[in-house]
Amino acid sequence: MNKKLSAEVEILSTMDTAIGENLNDLASTQTYPQHALGKSILLHIAPGILVMAAWLVFKPLLDTTGYPPLLAFLMAILLIDIPFMVGVMLNEGKKLNGRFDLNGVVLYREKVSWKTFVWVFVGAFIVMYLFLMLATPIDTLIAERAFSWAPGWNFLDDATLYEGYAKNALILVFTLHLLITGIILPWVEELYFRGYLMPRISRYGTWAPLIGAFFFGLYHVWQLFGFVGVFLLGAGLGYVVWWKKDIRLSISLHIFANALARVFILMSILAM
């Protein structure tokens, strides 16, 4: 009798665990409102297309000012890209809450402990750095083979692009580069791509961060020759947020990576 009762309890326990797992899986796709795939693609790539268009407009206007093409790109980011993403999120907040805020719009707000935050941050940064190092020669090959037709000013990381400009002009532009693309842009991108868009394709389960990373790569239409590196960065940030449900992790990682690169460039210019 006791053996039979124990067996029944074990069966019920197994069923309860299975039901709980199914409910958790269901919650991951139904807790968050979902976007149709077409809408998600449009929201991912539209800001990048607008940035490229604005850059093409701003560049000839600024060519005679004595500043490198990077300034025109930064203006496109500041005046078009960031307002677009913030505007979409605030408009969604208006629909949900009756006011312009991000409550219920930017998700994944579960706060991990600081201890967990630190070890996840360090581990994720090391892994993503290694992946980016592996991606660099691939992106270089793509740039040489598939984008040889692109104008030289499109390759903003090419040091030769900045030869002949006054040091003061370079200091100003790269200081703006640090502030805009090193701090403000990655913060907004994480809120938009990982906090707003990714949970709205959560019906794809663990594929969602990978799908989001692919679209994130396409969003960078101005540097498609660097698609592999951007894709891997987006995938890494996406899976960290998907795993820990804490958007602060991807924001911190993205800002740290971008700002660190800009700081090194600025230091090299100051040392000239």
QUIMO-V501995 format. One record per residue. RES is the residue in one small letter. PHI is phi in degrees with one decimal (none if undefined). NEAR is the number of other C-alpha atoms within 10 Angstrom. D_CENTER is the distance of its C-alpha to the mean C-alpha in whole Angstrom. Layout:
BEGIN
res,phi,near,d_center
RES,PHI,NEAR,D_CENTER
RES,PHI,NEAR,D_CENTER
END
This chain:
BEGIN
res,phi,near,d_center
m,none,6,59
n,-63.7,7,57
k,-64.7,8,55
k,-65.0,9,55
l,-64.4,10,53
s,-63.7,11,51
a,-64.3,12,50
e,-65.5,12,49
v,-63.3,12,47
e,-64.4,12,45
i,-64.4,12,45
l,-62.6,12,44
s,-64.4,12,41
t,-63.3,12,40
m,-63.6,12,39
d,-63.8,12,38
t,-64.3,12,35
a,-63.5,12,34
i,-63.1,12,34
g,-61.7,12,32
e,-65.2,12,30
n,-64.5,12,30
l,-65.5,12,29
n,-64.6,13,26
d,-62.8,13,25
l,-64.1,13,26
a,-64.3,13,24
s,-65.3,15,21
t,-105.1,17,21
q,-107.7,15,24
t,-64.2,12,23
y,-98.8,18,20
p,-62.4,13,20
q,-109.1,17,19
h,-95.6,17,18
a,-61.6,9,20
l,-59.3,11,18
g,-61.7,9,19
k,-65.8,10,18
s,-63.6,17,15
i,-59.8,19,15
l,-62.1,12,16
l,-67.8,20,13
h,-73.8,25,10
i,-97.0,17,12
a,-56.8,16,14
p,-61.5,21,13
g,-67.2,24,12
i,-63.7,17,16
l,-65.3,18,17
v,-62.3,26,15
m,-61.2,20,17
a,-63.6,14,20
a,-66.0,19,20
w,-60.8,24,20
l,-64.6,15,23
v,-79.0,14,25
f,-72.8,18,24
k,-58.0,20,25
p,-62.7,12,29
l,-70.7,11,29
l,-104.0,15,28
d,-60.7,13,30
t,-92.4,9,33
t,-91.4,9,32
g,87.5,12,31
y,-115.4,19,28
p,-69.6,23,25
p,-57.0,22,23
l,-58.0,24,20
l,-64.0,22,22
a,-62.6,22,22
f,-63.6,23,18
l,-62.7,21,17
m,-64.8,18,19
a,-64.4,23,17
i,-65.9,24,14
l,-70.5,17,16
l,-96.1,13,19
i,-119.0,19,17
d,-64.0,24,13
i,-63.5,21,13
p,-59.9,14,16
f,-62.0,19,15
m,-65.5,22,12
v,-63.4,16,14
g,-62.6,13,17
v,-61.3,15,16
m,-67.4,24,15
l,-67.3,19,18
n,-63.6,18,20
e,-64.4,21,19
g,-63.0,19,20
k,-62.0,16,24
k,-66.3,13,24
l,-78.4,15,24
n,-115.5,14,26
g,78.4,10,28
r,-152.3,13,26
f,-81.5,15,23
d,-148.4,17,21
l,-107.2,19,18
n,-65.4,15,20
g,79.8,16,19
v,-98.4,26,16
v,-87.5,23,14
l,-106.3,21,15
y,58.4,21,14
r,-110.3,14,16
e,-73.6,12,19
k,-91.0,14,19
v,-77.7,15,20
s,-66.0,8,23
w,-64.6,9,22
k,-63.2,9,24
t,-63.8,11,22
f,-56.5,16,19
v,-65.6,13,20
w,-71.5,11,21
v,-68.0,17,17
f,-59.3,16,16
v,-63.6,11,18
g,-62.8,11,18
a,-65.2,19,14
f,-63.9,19,14
i,-62.4,12,17
v,-62.9,13,16
m,-66.0,20,13
y,-61.9,16,15
l,-64.3,11,18
f,-62.2,16,16
l,-66.5,19,14
m,-64.6,12,18
l,-69.8,13,19
a,-76.7,19,17
t,-56.6,14,18
p,-65.4,13,21
i,-68.0,17,20
d,-64.7,19,18
t,-63.0,14,21
l,-64.4,14,23
i,-62.1,17,21
a,-60.5,19,21
e,-73.7,13,25
r,-88.7,11,26
a,-103.4,12,24
f,-125.4,14,23
s,-65.5,11,27
w,-79.3,9,27
a,-69.4,12,24
p,-64.8,8,26
g,-59.5,11,25
w,-68.4,15,24
n,-74.9,15,21
f,-97.5,18,20
l,-68.8,16,19
d,-90.1,11,19
d,-79.0,10,23
a,-61.3,9,25
t,-66.4,11,28
l,-65.7,16,26
y,-104.8,17,27
e,-71.6,10,30
g,93.7,9,33
y,-91.2,12,31
a,-65.4,12,33
k,-59.6,14,31
n,-62.3,11,31
a,-65.3,15,29
l,-67.8,21,26
i,-61.6,16,26
l,-62.2,13,25
v,-65.0,20,23
f,-78.5,21,21
t,-68.8,16,21
l,-63.7,17,20
h,-58.0,23,17
l,-62.9,22,17
l,-69.5,14,17
i,-81.3,19,14
t,-94.7,19,12
g,-93.1,22,12
i,-125.7,20,12
i,-67.1,17,12
l,-61.2,21,9
p,-61.6,23,7
w,-62.9,20,9
v,-67.1,18,8
e,-60.0,20,5
e,-67.5,27,5
l,-59.8,25,8
y,-78.4,22,8
f,-80.0,22,6
r,-90.2,29,7
g,-88.3,27,10
y,-103.0,23,11
l,-79.2,24,11
m,-61.4,30,10
p,-64.5,29,14
r,-88.3,23,15
i,-123.7,22,15
s,-66.3,23,16
r,-63.6,20,20
y,-84.7,14,19
g,63.7,14,19
t,-70.1,12,17
w,-79.5,14,16
a,-55.8,21,14
p,-61.8,27,11
l,-70.5,19,12
i,-63.3,18,12
g,-60.3,25,9
a,-66.1,26,8
f,-63.0,20,11
f,-67.7,20,10
f,-63.2,26,6
g,-64.1,24,9
l,-69.2,21,11
y,-57.0,24,10
h,-80.2,21,10
v,-62.6,19,14
w,-74.5,18,15
q,-142.6,18,14
l,-63.7,18,15
f,-67.6,23,17
g,-107.4,21,14
f,-57.8,22,13
v,-61.7,21,14
g,-63.6,23,12
v,-65.0,23,8
f,-61.1,23,9
l,-65.3,21,10
l,-62.4,23,8
g,-62.4,27,5
a,-66.0,23,9
g,-61.3,22,10
l,-64.2,26,7
g,-63.7,26,8
y,-71.9,20,12
v,-63.0,21,12
v,-68.6,25,11
w,-60.6,21,13
w,-73.4,11,16
k,-99.1,18,16
k,57.1,18,15
d,-126.6,19,14
i,-62.8,23,11
r,-62.5,21,12
l,-65.0,22,12
s,-69.9,26,8
i,-60.7,21,8
s,-64.4,17,11
l,-64.0,24,10
h,-66.7,23,7
i,-63.2,19,10
f,-60.7,16,13
a,-64.5,17,12
n,-67.3,17,11
a,-65.1,21,14
l,-60.6,14,16
a,-63.5,12,16
r,-69.5,21,17
v,-63.8,16,20
f,-61.7,12,21
i,-64.7,19,21
l,-63.0,19,23
m,-63.6,12,25
s,-66.3,10,26
i,-71.1,14,27
l,-63.3,12,29
a,-82.8,7,31
m,-64.3,6,32
END
